[in-house]
Amino acid sequence: MERARIVIREGKRSEFTPQVLDRVKALIDRYPEGKQKSALVPVLLIFQEEQGGFLSVESMDYAADLLKLNPIEVYEVATFYSMFHPENTGRYIIEVCRTGPCAMCGGEEILSYLQQKLEIGPGETTPDGLFTLKTVECLGACGNAPVLQVNTRFHENLTCEKVDQLLERCRTAGESSIPFEETWAGKFC
């Protein structure tokens, strides 16, 4: 498979390695001819993680080309799902559920507490680049509300104390690498 040149951040150019493209090709090859669109979500997740958590337009266009799709089909998926990020994000993306069950069980308080502790609002990233705070629709764990997700891990039955512990674990880990199996791309290999 060829190497793909894409622009990632601040005008710097980068290439997907042959190993990444081999993984992507293996995903695409799982599906019969004409059904490659089924590989779109995992392909975008791999591209996003290879770019440091950012999904550029150029990489979406390249995914469209690989999967024989119109670019708009890729943009629709990438803008619909909260796991895709068209802008820079922090190392830890904290997504707080904002639907009714979580709100009734203290989700709004958890969101307010996070805003106070991190000194940012939804859609913002801390100045140190460690945390991005987002609100999302249903994380699908209503029975254990309130719920939030950090990168790919769910945290349920939240209290302010549990949030403090979670933030401390993230700060302690800091810049150390996140285990591959805890990344979205790691879930598709």
C-alpha positions, 0 to 999 in steps of 0.5 A, a space after each residue: 500500500 502506498 504512503 499517504 502524505 497528510 497535513 496535521 498540525 501547524 502546517 507540519 507534514 506527516 506520513 502514515 507509516 507502512 505499518 499503520 497503512 497495513 493495519 488499515 488495509 487489513 481492516 478494509 480487507 475484512 469486508 467484501 467488495 462494495 461493503 468497505 464503508 463498514 471499516 470507516 469508524 475504525 479507520 478514522 479512529 486509527 488515523 486520529 490516534 496516529 495524529 495525536 488525537 486530532 482528525 484532520 480534513 486531509 486524513 478524512 479525505 484520504 479515508 474516503 479515497 481508501 474506502 471508495 466513498 465520497 468525502 461527505 460520507 466520511 465528514 458526516 460520520 466524523 462529525 456525528 460521533 463524539 469520539 472524533 475530534 476535528 480540533 486539538 484536544 488534551 491528552 485526556 478527553 473527559 466526556 460527561 453524559 448530559 442526558 436525563 438519567 445522569 442529570 437526575 442522579 447528579 450529572 450536572 453537579 459533576 459537570 459543574 465540579 469538573 468545570 471548577 476543578 479544571 477551570 475550563 468549560 465544555 469544549 475547552 482544553 486546560 492550558 497544560 494540554 492535559 484535559 479537554 472537557 466535553 458534554 455528550 449525549 447518552 453514554 449508555 450506562 444509565 443504570 450507573 449514573 452519573 457517568 463520564 468517559 475518559 478517553 475509552 474508559 467509563 467511570 460510573 456512579 460518580 461523586 466529587 471524591 471519585 472525580 478527584 481521584 480520577 483527575 489525580 490518576 490522570 495527572 500522575 500518569 501525565 505524559 506517560 503513554 496510554 496502553 494501546 488496548 485503552 485507545 480506540 484504535 486498539 479496540 479494532 486490532 
